[in-house]
Amino acid sequence: MKSSRLTVAPATAQKLARLGLVEPMDLVLHLPLRYEDETRITAIADAPYQHSVQIEGEVRQCEVRRQPRKQLRVLLADASGAVWLRFLHFYPSQEKLCAVGQRLRAVGEVRRGFQGDEMVHPKIHAVGDNDVLPEAMTPVYPTVQGLNQSTLRRLIGQALALEDLSDTLPAALRAELALPDFADAVHTLHHPPPDCAQQALALRRLPAWQRLKFDELLAQQLAMRILYRQRRHGGSPRLCGDGRLRQALLAQLPFALTAAQQRVLAEIDADLASPHPMRRLLQGDVGSGKTVVAALAALTAIEAGYQAALMAPTELLAEQHYLKLRDWLTPLGLTVAWTSGSQKKSERQAARAAMASGAAQLTVGTHALFQDDIDFARLGLAIVDEQHRFGVGQRLALSGKGGEPHQLMMSATPIPRTLAMSYYADLDVSVIDELPPGRTPIVTKLINAARRGEVMGAVAHAVAQGRQAYWVCPLIEESETLQLQTAVDTHVELQAALPGVAVGLVHGRMKSADKAAVMAAFSRNEVQLLVATTVIEVGVDVPNASLMVIEHAERMGLAQLHQLRGRVGRGAAESRCVLLFEAPLSDLAKARLKVMYDTTDGFEIARQDLQLRGPGEFLGARQSGAPMLRFADPEADQPLLDVARNWATRLLAEHPDAVDAHLRRWLSGKEQFLRA
Ligand SMILES: Nc1ncnc2c1ncn2[C@@H]1O[C@H](COP(=O)(O)OP(=O)(O)OP(=O)(O)O)[C@@H](O)[C@H]1O
């Protein structure tokens, strides 16, 4: 991260980028998950259970226990009572800090333990003579492994001090809506005063929250309005083909198009033939056959003498598409180019030359394809896969690329109707609402992780029948490194447990050539069991795989589970998806897993997910894979959305400068093209 005023070491910048923090303004908008109240001291005897409090006292006892597991136990006492502080992992420095007689402050939640009240892993520090209590609450930010709270707090503090936080909304608008000033709002949310009720903060009811939600919704509405306008006034080539290439591909495919595929194709064809740019969202549940529709649309552009480009959010997915499209299109005498960030320079240059000269009729790459200065000789159609990760900001940037190629966005994540109407209003929507025939429904099983051994047996059985399986190790504790470790360990474990089965491993940190090699071996059935992190979530298509095992399913978002499950059930064989969970399950986790058990309809899952999560659930919203809104809640904030919609019209007409400033603030950084 670089700005004229804020510099960050490259290693830290990398970790920040994993949180989506790229620009200094992203730091300003990286809001706390919760707060710790260190502004006051609570008497130990008065500390309520399960509420974060700060206590202060003197160490009376300090011991390291070896049984039942190694731990540090410290008895802290004040005039009112005493409580045990317990650390299961600790450093020698912590043990030293807790010497008998030392005065300590500890922040954490008190709970009833076996040996009386205790605080597990509290935050502690020694009390000095002139230690003053802070005036504001202490923020706790979402983070990744290796990036601690104090570094984040320092960087965010610097960004708050150095960034231009002046208001982008005209004073009249703020007054009319009784919204606080932008700078005040962000300062309050990072460092709320102690009298600010935790409850109101958590529920996002404070005026400061309203302000951020409103700003975010307004930016969305403005961007959509501008896109819509560009589209009405923009000119695009009329793409009418003679059907020659299409017929050739269809003749080559081992299946006929479903009625739904034919219908959406007709909708796309009508758009392509019009002189205005197509902006169409193609929705279809996992495995509904969107790729072939995209290929046929590309062929129309090519028949008309233009080029097409297809972009996917990750390199793995882009490569899968590339391999499939190359196999389909090369026999038709066409050239398909592949470009990716990890390619050798000479290969990339060759691919770019082929795009610039027009020698490549179709180019496949990651979303970064449109990030750099890439020239196409005659780009007629841009296809963007996984639209839900491609926010309105990116759409705006794409159409600003000069020329007006037609755009087709594809999404396998069903977007509930209310959401689609509010956030994709600038797009037309086509839905593939039918699966190809001959698929046997996927049977879903919920199995306690204690019965993992039996599940391994089921894998061995599937392999013995000539089938293949996936074993997915999901994100645990918000840490990619841990996820990787789990996948690596599981790979070793399964190899040992299943002699005679070729077990492969694929994860996000592998070199893309290695990843591709494992995927290719899995496609050829040389690898029968693929252990994977969630990198395989989208787009992997191996019809012979009929068993999917997902560990820690209770911790995953339903949309993600649905995507993963969609990797099986793609062939004629009966497929199963085993969701392993760690007991005991909370009621919410039970309800969520039940949804997965009850239905395989992605739209129904999305609807129930939204209902179960309820408004304001930060993590849930992130897990659902819809990061287009960070603050506002599509359902609960409907009234605010209506106001933002009206104001978007007024601002565009009366305050073009404010529009520019507002979009620059809200659509930079986070809304940049995602790099794979
Ligand atoms: N009409 C059809 N009849 C039979 N099989 C089909 C048909 N259309 C597509 N398929 C096959 O179904 C599988 C899934 O298709 P595809 O990968 O295009 O799905 P998708 O909609 O892109 O799914 P996802 O979003 O999960 O990647 C592929 O193996 C594809 O060849």
PDBQT file of the ligand as one rigid body, heavy atoms in Angstrom, charges set to zero:
ROOT
HETATM    1  N1  LIG A 701     -27.687 -29.507 -22.391  1.00  0.00    +0.000 N 
HETATM    2  C1  LIG A 701     -26.818 -30.285 -21.748  1.00  0.00    +0.000 A 
HETATM    3  N2  LIG A 701     -27.007 -31.614 -21.661  1.00  0.00    +0.000 NA
HETATM    4  C2  LIG A 701     -26.128 -32.415 -21.027  1.00  0.00    +0.000 A 
HETATM    5  N3  LIG A 701     -25.017 -31.965 -20.417  1.00  0.00    +0.000 NA
HETATM    6  C3  LIG A 701     -24.767 -30.652 -20.461  1.00  0.00    +0.000 A 
HETATM    7  C4  LIG A 701     -25.643 -29.744 -21.120  1.00  0.00    +0.000 A 
HETATM    8  N4  LIG A 701     -25.135 -28.495 -20.993  1.00  0.00    +0.000 NA
HETATM    9  C5  LIG A 701     -24.000 -28.616 -20.291  1.00  0.00    +0.000 A 
HETATM   10  N5  LIG A 701     -23.751 -29.901 -19.965  1.00  0.00    +0.000 N 
HETATM   11  C6  LIG A 701     -22.652 -30.441 -19.181  1.00  0.00    +0.000 C 
HETATM   12  O1  LIG A 701     -22.954 -30.215 -17.812  1.00  0.00    +0.000 OA
HETATM   13  C7  LIG A 701     -21.779 -29.924 -17.076  1.00  0.00    +0.000 C 
HETATM   14  C8  LIG A 701     -21.939 -28.586 -16.361  1.00  0.00    +0.000 C 
HETATM   15  O2  LIG A 701     -21.915 -27.539 -17.292  1.00  0.00    +0.000 OA
HETATM   16  P1  LIG A 701     -21.150 -26.185 -16.990  1.00  0.00    +0.000 P 
HETATM   17  O3  LIG A 701     -19.809 -26.451 -16.431  1.00  0.00    +0.000 OA
HETATM   18  O4  LIG A 701     -21.298 -25.339 -18.161  1.00  0.00    +0.000 OA
HETATM   19  O5  LIG A 701     -22.082 -25.664 -15.839  1.00  0.00    +0.000 OA
HETATM   20  P2  LIG A 701     -22.094 -24.264 -15.188  1.00  0.00    +0.000 P 
HETATM   21  O6  LIG A 701     -23.464 -23.733 -15.271  1.00  0.00    +0.000 OA
HETATM   22  O7  LIG A 701     -20.977 -23.448 -15.729  1.00  0.00    +0.000 OA
HETATM   23  O8  LIG A 701     -21.835 -24.692 -13.703  1.00  0.00    +0.000 OA
HETATM   24  P3  LIG A 701     -20.872 -24.058 -12.623  1.00  0.00    +0.000 P 
HETATM   25  O9  LIG A 701     -21.371 -22.716 -12.369  1.00  0.00    +0.000 OA
HETATM   26  O10 LIG A 701     -21.052 -24.982 -11.527  1.00  0.00    +0.000 OA
HETATM   27  O11 LIG A 701     -19.524 -24.137 -13.238  1.00  0.00    +0.000 OA
HETATM   28  C9  LIG A 701     -20.646 -29.959 -18.057  1.00  0.00    +0.000 C 
HETATM   29  O12 LIG A 701     -20.022 -31.210 -17.986  1.00  0.00    +0.000 OA
HETATM   30  C10 LIG A 701     -21.330 -29.730 -19.383  1.00  0.00    +0.000 C 
HETATM   31  O13 LIG A 701     -20.598 -30.271 -20.445  1.00  0.00    +0.000 OA
ENDROOT
TORSDOF 0
